[in-house]
């Protein structure tokens, strides 16, 4: 007589993703202030790494030439001359480079000016912020909530909103000691997938959006889900997807026990 194996869904979560409408002004200002405060440190680090013309040759010019050479097709007309010209220009560029960084990283120089001028581009951060969330302001986003519900982080129940659905109880599906590592791998993969898929979706690139979704889910299956305790859980899902009815991307997690 065959034995009947009973399985039950322990937890299931689905959360819709949307970029933030804008990056909060205090975060924008903090980004600008923090980056400008690093100006002298960046210059010092550059000068320590490339202290003289010899360092320039050994650490910049020669490696760059060797790497770039591989991009020039062997059949390209005047290939040898093109490479030689590049090599000569690069090897003789130390003085120009050194003067350039001194001017750029002087107080009030190009670096400071560009940080302020490019500040508005930091609004692009609203895409990853929508995925991972801002804990003190917009709570956690779906990218963290999805991995949290299957890695034992019970705090996540506090941050559920109208775009989230949760059934069952938060659990840890991973092998002993693997939960933290699983989160560290899952969150950036989920965020990357949601953000790039959203870019494609906004441009009307449905095939590319779906290709991103497939690629990210494959990556999660080959990494995070390899750490699942399969003796205790018969099925664990961690994925992103697109809901054509809601017209939104989402993160989804599900755990079924034996």
N, C-alpha and C positions, 0 to 999 in steps of 0.2 A: 504494500500500500504506500503510495507516494505521500511525502510530507508536504503540507501546504505552508508556504512561507508568507507570512503577513507583513506587509509594508505599510508605512503611514508617513504622511507629510509632516515633518517636524516644524518647518518654517518656510514661508514663501514671501518674498518682497518684490514689488515692482515700483519703480519711481521714475516719473517723467523728468526729462532734462530740458532746461531752457537756459540760455546765457542770461546773466544779469542784465538789467536794462542799462546799467552804467556801473563803473567802478566807483565805490564811495570816495568822496573828495579827500577824506582824511588819509585813505590808503594812497591815493595819488600823490598827496603832499609828502607823505612819509617816504614814498619811493624816491621822489626828487631829492629830499633832504639827505636820505641815507646814501644815495649814490654819489652825491656831491661830496659828502663827508669822506668817501673812499678815494677821492681824487689823488691825494698825496700817496696813499698806500699803493694804488695802482701804478703810479709813476715809479715808486721805489722798487716794486716787484719787477717791473720791466727792466730797470737799470741793473738790478741784481742778476737777472737772468741773462741779459745782454749787456755786459759791462764794457765791452770794447769791440773793435773790428774783428778780432779773432773769434770771439763768441758769435758775432753776427754771421761769419762764414760757416762755423761749425754747427750752429743751432738753427739758423734761418736759411741762409743762401744755399748751401749744399743740399740739405734735406728737401728744400722746396724745388730745386732744380731736378733732383733725382725723381721726386714724385711727379712733377709736372711733365717730365719727359715721356712718361708712359701714356700721356693723353694725346700726344702728337703722333699721328699715324705714320708708320714707316714709309708709306707710299706718298706722303704729302710732299709737294714740290718745295725744294729748298729746306727740307726738314732740318738738316744739320746746321744750316746758317741761322734758321729761326731759333734753334736751341742755343747756339753760340751767342746770339744777340741777347737772349734772355739771361744767359749765364753771366755775361759781362755786365749788363745793367744791374743785375741783382747783387753781384759781388761788390760792385762799387757804390752801393746805395747806403752804406752804414752812416756816413756823416749826415746825409739828408734825412735818414730815418731818426737819428738821434736828435737833430735840431727840431724835427717835427714833433716828437713826443715832448720835448722840453717846452715848446710853445703851446702845444695842445693842452698839457696838464698844468700849465701855470695857473695861478688863481685868477679866475675870470676869463680864462682862455677858451679855446674851442670846445673842450670837454664840458665845462660848466654851461656854456652857451647852448650846446647841442642837447644836453640833458633837459634844459628848460624847453627848448624848441620841440623836442621829441616827446615831451610829456604827454601830449594828447594821444600818442600812439599806444600808451600804456592802457588805454581803454580796451585794447584787444584782450587784456587779462580778464575781461568780464566773461569770456567763453570758458576758460578753465575754472574760474571762480564759481560759475553756475554749476559745474560738474562736481567740484569737491566741496563747495560751500565756504562761507565765512562764519565760523562757529559762533562768534559773539554777536553777529549781526543778522545773518540769514540762515543760521543753523548749518547742519551738514548737508551736503548735496548728495544726489543719488549714487555717485561713484563710491563714496565712502559707506553710505548706508547699505549698499548691496553686499559688500564684503563684511561689514560689521555684523550683519544678522547671522552670518554663517561662521563667524570667527569668535563668537562669544562676547562681543562688546554690547552689553545690555543697556548702556547709556543711549544707544541709538533710538530706543523706543521713545525717549523724551523729545526727539527732534522730528517726529513724523508730522507731515503737513498734508495739505489738500491734494498734492500731486503724488502722494505716496499711498500704497496699500500694503498692509502687513497682516499676515495670518500666522497663527502658531506662536512658538516661543523661540527667542534667540538661542542659538546653540553654537558649539564649536565643532565643526566637522573635520578638523585637521588633526594630523598625527601629533603626538606630544611634542611640544616645543616648536611647532611649525606655524602657529597662528600669526605671530608677529611678522615672520618672513612672508607669509602669504599676503598679508595686508600691504607690506612694502612693495611687493610686486604687482598686486592687483590694482591698487589705487592709480598709479601713473598710467597703467595700461588702459584702464577704464576711462580715465580722463582724456588721454590721447585719442582714444577711439571716438568718444562722444564729441569732442571738439572738432576733429577732422571730418567726421561724418556730418556734423552740423554745417561746417563750411560748405561741403558738397551739396547738402540739402538746400541751403539758402541760394545756391547758384543753379538749382534745378537739375543737378547731376545725380539722378536717382541710381544709375548703375554704379557710379563711383562711390556713392554713399553706401550702397549695399556691399560693395567690395571691401570697404573699410570695416564695416561691421563683421563680415566674414573673417577678415584677416585678424582682427583683434580677438574674436572669439576663439579662433584657432590658437592664438598665442596664449590665451588664458587656459585653454585646455591642455596645452603642452607644458605649462609652468605651474600655475596656482593649483589647478585641479589634480595635478600629480601628487599633491601632498595630502589629499583627503584620506581619512581613515576608512578604507573600504570595508573593513570588518564590521564597522558600526553603521555605515551609511551606504545604502544600495544605489542611490543616485544623488549627485550634487550638481547643480547648474549655477554657473556664474557667467553672465553674458550681457551684451548690449543688443539693442534691436530698434526697429522703427515700427511704430503703430500708425498705420495709414488712416485709421478712423480719427484718432486724436491728432494726427499729423505732427507727432513728436517722437523724438528718440527717447529711449528709456534704458535703465539698468535693471537687471532681473537676477534674483538669486533664489534658489530653492534647494531644500535638503529633505531627502526621504530616508527614513531609517529602516533597517531590516526588522 
